[in-house]
Amino acid sequence: MTNAAAKKTSLSGILKTGAKFLFSGTLLYWLIKTDKLQLSSLLLLQEKPAILIALIGIWLTGIFLCSVRWKFLLDAISIPTAYTKSLYITCVSCAFTSFLPGTMGSDVVKAVYISKNQSKRGGAFFSIFLDRVCGFTGLSFLATMVSICNYGLLRQSPSIQLAALSCALMFLTSLSFILFLLFGAKIPLPAKIKKKVFANPQIAFLTSVYANQQYAIFRALLVSLVIHTCFISGYFAVTLALNPGPVAFFSTAILVALGVTFSSLPISPAGVGVGHFAFEELFSLAGLHNGANVFNIVFCTHTALNLLGFIPFLLGKRPPGARLP
């Protein structure tokens, strides 16, 4: 790549990031200006410490399970990684996510760590991407299943129907990609077409790196379902605290699952603004209040906890013998 091309690519990246921040900031400003997002709602964590304890427990569980999921995917392609190392990298990457733009920021940090002294760099990098895909597939599957179980709520709101349909399409797309990774090389195509298609090095790589690793990917997807179920429970606890009167768990689950799915899309830094807006709109459609505040409480708590990842990062600066395996 020439210097001119590199500068053009760098400038394009800066403009895209700037546009994301501007978009997120505009949404936040509008929510605060219309009194839909109240920063004082964070005082709930002080008034009800049980919710704070629950969110901390969910965060710890999520960090541990995310590291386990990634280890499953690394082991499947013969990149043995100790649980402690996977957990260390996951914690550090989460810490940098608080500063790097986009939800993919943690993936960059993972790539830097896992590429050190690694002969299978292509597979290692792809495991990070597949880990993200498995997480998104598990979340969109959960949103789709909860939507089906809440058909009565879907019938009441065409907007929620559209959101649920979008999640179902995203689930089918991500699932199709995973199936292509597993069985793409076995697709029955005419010999000439197959030879031409798989002559492409990218396609050949995709269909070989995780070929016949159904068990590993199934375990990763199962872990994703557990992670997102835990997080939905945390959102439900905050929703109960901010909404007077009875709140149905499954009705809330569909709103949270849909909201988290949209906030995970790479259209804003770490889901800021988009997540707030999605929760506010979905909650209001279902007759609930404080959607933006619910998201903000969980988001701020977990973002603050992510900063704890700098502790192992700083400890990792010790001499090589003192580093985690």
C-alpha positions as CSV (number, residue, x, y, z in Angstrom):
1,M,0.0,0.0,0.0
2,T,1.4,3.4,-1.0
3,N,1.7,6.3,1.4
4,A,-1.1,8.1,-0.3
5,A,-3.4,5.1,-0.1
6,A,-2.5,4.6,3.5
7,K,-3.2,8.3,4.3
8,K,-6.5,8.1,2.5
9,T,-7.5,4.9,4.5
10,S,-6.5,6.6,7.7
11,L,-8.5,9.7,7.0
12,S,-11.5,7.6,6.0
13,G,-11.3,5.8,9.3
14,I,-11.0,9.0,11.3
15,L,-14.0,10.5,9.5
16,K,-16.1,7.3,10.1
17,T,-15.2,7.3,13.8
18,G,-15.9,11.0,14.1
19,A,-19.3,10.5,12.4
20,K,-20.1,7.7,15.0
21,F,-19.2,10.0,17.9
22,L,-21.3,12.8,16.4
23,F,-24.3,10.5,15.9
24,S,-24.0,9.1,19.4
25,G,-23.6,12.6,20.9
26,T,-26.7,13.9,19.0
27,L,-28.8,11.0,20.3
28,L,-27.7,11.5,23.9
29,Y,-28.2,15.3,23.7
30,W,-31.8,14.8,22.4
31,L,-32.6,12.2,25.1
32,I,-31.3,14.5,27.8
33,K,-33.0,17.5,26.3
34,T,-36.3,15.8,26.2
35,D,-35.9,14.5,29.8
36,K,-35.9,10.9,28.6
37,L,-32.4,10.3,30.0
38,Q,-31.9,11.4,33.5
39,L,-28.3,11.1,34.9
40,S,-29.7,11.3,38.4
41,S,-31.2,7.8,37.8
42,L,-27.7,6.5,38.5
43,L,-28.4,7.2,42.2
44,L,-30.5,4.0,42.1
45,L,-27.2,2.1,42.6
46,Q,-26.7,3.9,45.9
47,E,-30.3,3.6,47.0
48,K,-30.5,-0.1,46.2
49,P,-27.1,-1.7,46.6
50,A,-28.5,-5.1,45.9
51,I,-28.9,-4.1,42.3
52,L,-25.2,-2.9,42.2
53,I,-24.1,-6.2,43.7
54,A,-26.2,-8.2,41.1
55,L,-24.7,-6.2,38.2
56,I,-21.2,-6.8,39.5
57,G,-21.8,-10.5,39.8
58,I,-23.2,-10.6,36.3
59,W,-20.2,-8.7,34.9
60,L,-17.8,-11.1,36.6
61,T,-19.7,-14.1,35.2
62,G,-19.8,-12.5,31.8
63,I,-16.0,-11.8,31.7
64,F,-15.2,-15.3,32.8
65,L,-17.6,-17.0,30.3
66,C,-16.3,-14.8,27.5
67,S,-12.8,-15.9,28.1
68,V,-14.0,-19.6,28.2
69,R,-15.8,-19.2,24.9
70,W,-12.7,-17.8,23.2
71,K,-10.6,-20.6,24.6
72,F,-12.9,-23.1,23.1
73,L,-12.5,-21.5,19.7
74,L,-8.7,-21.3,20.1
75,D,-8.4,-24.9,21.2
76,A,-10.4,-26.1,18.2
77,I,-7.7,-24.9,15.8
78,S,-4.8,-26.3,17.8
79,I,-3.8,-23.0,19.5
80,P,-3.7,-24.2,23.1
81,T,-4.3,-21.3,25.5
82,A,-4.4,-21.5,29.3
83,Y,-7.6,-20.3,31.0
84,T,-5.6,-17.7,32.9
85,K,-4.1,-16.2,29.7
86,S,-7.5,-16.1,28.0
87,L,-9.0,-14.5,31.1
88,Y,-6.1,-12.0,31.3
89,I,-6.5,-10.9,27.6
90,T,-10.2,-10.7,27.9
91,C,-10.0,-8.4,31.0
92,V,-7.4,-6.2,29.4
93,S,-9.3,-5.9,26.1
94,C,-12.5,-4.9,28.0
95,A,-10.5,-2.1,29.7
96,F,-9.4,-0.7,26.4
97,T,-12.9,-0.9,25.1
98,S,-13.8,2.0,27.3
99,F,-11.5,4.2,25.2
100,L,-11.3,2.7,21.8
101,P,-14.1,3.7,19.4
102,G,-16.7,1.0,18.6
103,T,-17.6,-2.3,20.2
104,M,-14.8,-3.9,18.1
105,G,-12.1,-2.1,20.1
106,S,-11.5,-5.0,22.4
107,D,-10.9,-7.2,19.3
108,V,-7.9,-5.1,18.3
109,V,-6.3,-5.5,21.8
110,K,-7.0,-9.3,21.6
111,A,-5.3,-9.4,18.2
112,V,-2.2,-7.7,19.5
113,Y,-1.8,-10.1,22.4
114,I,-2.6,-13.3,20.7
115,S,-0.3,-12.6,17.7
116,K,2.8,-12.6,19.9
117,N,5.0,-15.6,19.2
118,Q,2.1,-17.2,17.3
119,S,2.8,-19.2,14.1
120,K,-0.9,-19.6,13.3
121,R,-1.7,-15.9,13.2
122,G,-4.4,-16.2,10.5
123,G,-6.4,-18.7,12.6
124,A,-5.8,-16.8,15.8
125,F,-7.1,-13.5,14.3
126,F,-10.1,-15.3,12.8
127,S,-10.9,-16.9,16.2
128,I,-11.4,-13.4,17.5
129,F,-13.9,-12.6,14.7
130,L,-15.7,-15.9,15.2
131,D,-15.9,-15.3,18.9
132,R,-17.7,-12.0,18.1
133,V,-20.0,-13.8,15.6
134,C,-20.9,-16.5,18.1
135,G,-21.8,-13.9,20.7
136,F,-24.0,-12.0,18.2
137,T,-25.6,-15.2,17.0
138,G,-26.4,-16.3,20.5
139,L,-27.9,-12.9,21.3
140,S,-30.0,-12.7,18.1
141,F,-31.2,-16.3,18.6
142,L,-32.3,-15.4,22.2
143,A,-34.1,-12.3,20.9
144,T,-35.8,-14.4,18.2
145,M,-36.9,-17.2,20.6
146,V,-38.2,-14.7,23.2
147,S,-40.1,-12.9,20.5
148,I,-41.8,-16.1,19.4
149,C,-42.7,-16.8,23.0
150,N,-44.2,-13.3,23.3
151,Y,-46.4,-13.4,20.2
152,G,-49.2,-11.6,22.0
153,L,-46.9,-8.6,22.6
154,L,-45.7,-8.6,19.0
155,R,-49.3,-8.5,17.8
156,Q,-49.9,-5.3,19.8
157,S,-47.1,-3.3,18.1
158,P,-46.1,-3.3,14.4
159,S,-42.9,-1.5,15.4
160,I,-41.8,-4.3,17.8
161,Q,-42.8,-6.8,15.1
162,L,-40.4,-5.1,12.7
163,A,-37.6,-5.1,15.3
164,A,-38.2,-8.8,16.0
165,L,-38.1,-9.6,12.3
166,S,-34.9,-7.7,12.0
167,C,-33.3,-9.8,14.8
168,A,-34.6,-13.0,13.2
169,L,-32.9,-12.0,9.9
170,M,-29.7,-11.1,11.6
171,F,-29.8,-14.5,13.4
172,L,-30.3,-16.4,10.1
173,T,-27.5,-14.4,8.5
174,S,-25.0,-15.1,11.2
175,L,-26.1,-18.7,11.5
176,S,-25.7,-19.2,7.7
177,F,-22.1,-17.8,8.0
178,I,-21.3,-20.3,10.8
179,L,-22.7,-23.2,8.8
180,F,-20.7,-22.1,5.8
181,L,-17.5,-22.2,7.9
182,L,-18.3,-25.7,9.1
183,F,-19.6,-27.3,5.9
184,G,-18.7,-24.9,3.0
185,A,-16.2,-27.3,1.6
186,K,-18.8,-30.0,1.4
187,I,-21.4,-28.0,-0.6
188,P,-22.3,-30.1,-3.6
189,L,-21.4,-27.9,-6.6
190,P,-20.3,-28.8,-10.2
191,A,-16.6,-29.6,-10.3
192,K,-15.7,-26.7,-12.5
193,I,-17.6,-24.1,-10.4
194,K,-16.3,-25.6,-7.1
195,K,-12.7,-25.5,-8.4
196,K,-13.2,-21.8,-9.4
197,V,-14.9,-20.8,-6.2
198,F,-12.3,-22.5,-3.9
199,A,-9.4,-21.1,-5.9
200,N,-10.1,-17.9,-4.1
201,P,-7.7,-18.0,-1.1
202,Q,-10.2,-16.1,1.2
203,I,-12.9,-18.7,0.6
204,A,-10.5,-21.6,0.9
205,F,-9.3,-20.2,4.2
206,L,-12.8,-19.6,5.6
207,T,-14.0,-23.2,4.8
208,S,-10.9,-24.8,6.2
209,V,-9.9,-23.2,9.4
210,Y,-13.0,-24.4,11.4
211,A,-14.1,-27.2,9.1
212,N,-15.8,-30.1,11.1
213,Q,-15.4,-28.2,14.4
214,Q,-19.2,-28.4,15.2
215,Y,-18.7,-29.4,18.8
216,A,-16.4,-26.4,19.6
217,I,-18.7,-23.9,17.9
218,F,-21.8,-25.5,19.6
219,R,-20.1,-25.0,23.0
220,A,-19.3,-21.4,22.1
221,L,-22.9,-20.7,21.1
222,L,-24.1,-22.4,24.3
223,V,-21.9,-20.2,26.4
224,S,-23.2,-17.1,24.5
225,L,-26.7,-18.0,25.5
226,V,-25.8,-18.3,29.1
227,I,-23.9,-14.9,29.0
228,H,-26.8,-13.0,27.4
229,T,-29.4,-14.7,29.7
230,C,-27.4,-13.4,32.7
231,F,-27.3,-9.9,31.2
232,I,-31.0,-9.9,30.5
233,S,-31.6,-10.8,34.1
234,G,-29.6,-7.7,35.2
235,Y,-31.6,-5.5,32.9
236,F,-34.8,-6.9,34.3
237,A,-33.7,-6.2,37.9
238,V,-33.1,-2.5,36.9
239,T,-36.4,-2.3,35.0
240,L,-38.3,-3.5,38.0
241,A,-36.7,-0.9,40.2
242,L,-37.5,2.0,37.8
243,N,-41.1,0.9,36.8
244,P,-43.8,0.9,39.4
245,G,-46.3,-1.9,39.2
246,P,-46.0,-5.4,37.9
247,V,-43.5,-6.0,35.1
248,A,-43.7,-9.3,33.2
249,F,-40.2,-11.0,32.8
250,F,-40.8,-12.4,29.3
251,S,-42.2,-9.1,28.0
252,T,-39.1,-7.3,29.4
253,A,-36.8,-10.0,28.0
254,I,-37.9,-9.4,24.4
255,L,-37.4,-5.7,24.8
256,V,-34.0,-6.1,26.4
257,A,-32.9,-8.7,23.9
258,L,-33.9,-6.6,21.0
259,G,-32.4,-3.4,22.5
260,V,-29.0,-5.1,23.3
261,T,-29.0,-6.6,19.8
262,F,-29.3,-3.2,18.2
263,S,-26.9,-1.6,20.6
264,S,-24.2,-4.2,19.6
265,L,-24.3,-3.1,16.0
266,P,-21.1,-1.2,15.0
267,I,-22.9,2.1,14.3
268,S,-21.8,3.9,17.5
269,P,-19.0,3.8,20.0
270,A,-19.7,0.9,22.4
271,G,-23.4,1.3,21.7
272,V,-23.6,4.7,23.3
273,G,-26.6,6.7,22.2
274,V,-28.0,3.9,19.9
275,G,-28.5,1.6,22.9
276,H,-30.1,4.4,25.0
277,F,-32.4,5.3,22.1
278,A,-33.3,1.7,21.3
279,F,-34.2,0.9,24.9
280,E,-36.3,4.1,25.2
281,E,-38.3,3.5,22.1
282,L,-38.9,-0.2,22.7
283,F,-39.9,0.3,26.3
284,S,-42.3,3.1,25.4
285,L,-43.9,0.9,22.7
286,A,-44.6,-1.8,25.4
287,G,-46.0,0.8,27.9
288,L,-42.9,0.8,30.1
289,H,-40.9,3.8,31.3
290,N,-37.2,4.8,31.7
291,G,-35.9,2.7,28.9
292,A,-32.9,5.0,28.3
293,N,-32.2,5.1,32.1
294,V,-32.3,1.3,32.4
295,F,-29.7,1.0,29.7
296,N,-27.6,3.8,31.1
297,I,-27.4,2.3,34.6
298,V,-26.3,-1.1,33.3
299,F,-24.0,0.5,30.7
300,C,-22.3,2.9,33.2
301,T,-21.8,0.1,35.8
302,H,-20.2,-2.3,33.4
303,T,-18.1,0.4,31.7
304,A,-16.7,1.4,35.1
305,L,-16.0,-2.3,36.0
306,N,-14.3,-2.8,32.6
307,L,-11.7,-0.3,33.8
308,L,-10.6,-2.9,36.4
309,G,-9.0,-4.6,33.5
310,F,-6.1,-2.1,33.7
311,I,-5.0,-3.8,36.9
312,P,-3.9,-7.1,35.3
313,F,-2.6,-5.0,32.4
314,L,-0.3,-3.0,34.7
315,L,0.7,-6.2,36.6
316,G,1.6,-7.7,33.2
317,K,4.4,-5.1,32.9
318,R,6.5,-7.1,35.3
319,P,9.5,-9.0,34.2
320,P,8.7,-12.0,31.9
321,G,9.0,-14.5,34.7
322,A,6.2,-12.8,36.6
323,R,3.8,-12.6,33.8
324,L,0.6,-14.7,33.6
325,P,1.0,-17.8,31.5
